[in-house]
Amino acid sequence: MPLNPVHDEHQVIVERKIKEPERYRVLLHNDDYTSMDFVVSVLQNIFHKSIEQATTIMLAVHRRGTGQCGIYTKELAEAKVGQVKNAARQAGFPLRCTMEKVC
């Protein structure tokens, strides 16, 4: 008669905890040179925001100094920051985009 797997003294049960990936918030920062239209465009094209969402975030950047574009895994956040920096450079704007770890 086979041994019950739960009671088999030779069976090793490995329990692994799956850790959620760390998340990062991507932020745009206000400056005196980047146009509001460009910021809205970046939010629509890079962060896939609707015109309404993009406008709301752009106004937060303008009024509060920063606006959150989204929360992503580290690799995706780094990619988004790089895309914003490249787009801003090509358009001749000093738009600053950063990421910070979500606690």
C-alpha positions in Angstrom: 0.0 0.0 0.0 1.5 3.4 -1.0 2.2 5.9 1.7 0.0 8.9 1.9 2.0 11.8 0.4 1.1 14.0 3.4 2.6 11.5 5.8 5.5 10.3 3.7 8.5 11.0 5.9 10.8 11.1 2.8 8.8 13.7 1.0 10.0 17.3 1.3 7.4 20.0 1.0 8.8 23.2 -0.2 6.7 26.3 0.4 7.6 29.4 -1.5 6.3 32.8 -0.9 5.7 34.7 -4.1 6.9 38.3 -3.6 5.2 41.0 -5.4 7.6 43.2 -7.5 8.5 46.5 -6.1 6.4 49.3 -7.5 7.6 52.8 -8.6 5.7 56.0 -9.1 6.6 58.0 -12.3 6.4 61.8 -11.9 6.5 64.8 -14.2 8.0 68.0 -12.8 7.0 71.5 -13.7 9.3 74.0 -15.4 8.8 77.4 -17.0 9.5 76.2 -20.6 7.7 73.0 -21.5 4.4 73.7 -23.1 1.2 72.3 -21.5 0.3 70.8 -24.9 3.5 68.8 -25.0 2.9 67.5 -21.5 -0.6 66.4 -22.5 0.9 64.7 -25.6 3.5 62.8 -23.5 0.8 61.6 -21.1 -1.4 60.4 -23.9 1.4 58.8 -26.0 3.7 57.4 -23.4 1.4 56.7 -20.5 -1.8 56.0 -22.6 -3.9 58.5 -20.7 -7.2 59.8 -22.1 -7.3 63.5 -23.0 -9.3 64.1 -19.7 -6.8 62.2 -17.6 -3.8 63.8 -19.3 -5.2 67.3 -18.8 -5.9 66.6 -15.1 -2.3 65.4 -14.6 -0.9 68.3 -16.6 -2.8 70.8 -14.4 -1.4 69.0 -11.3 2.1 69.4 -12.6 1.5 73.1 -13.4 -0.2 73.9 -10.1 1.5 71.7 -7.6 4.9 71.2 -9.2 4.6 67.5 -9.8 2.1 65.1 -11.2 1.9 61.3 -11.0 1.8 59.6 -14.4 1.3 56.0 -13.0 2.8 53.3 -10.9 4.8 50.5 -12.5 7.4 47.8 -11.9 10.9 49.1 -11.8 11.8 48.1 -15.3 8.7 49.6 -16.8 9.1 52.8 -14.8 12.7 53.2 -16.0 11.6 52.7 -19.6 8.8 55.3 -19.3 11.2 57.8 -17.7 13.6 57.2 -20.6 10.9 57.6 -23.2 9.8 61.0 -21.7 13.4 62.2 -21.6 14.0 61.3 -25.2 10.7 62.8 -26.4 11.4 66.0 -24.4 15.0 66.3 -25.8 13.8 65.8 -29.4 11.2 68.5 -28.9 13.7 70.9 -27.3 12.0 70.9 -23.9 13.6 70.5 -20.5 10.8 68.4 -19.1 11.9 66.5 -16.1 10.6 63.0 -15.3 11.6 60.9 -12.3 10.6 57.7 -10.5 10.4 57.0 -6.8 9.8 53.8 -4.9 6.3 53.3 -3.6 6.5 52.4 0.1 
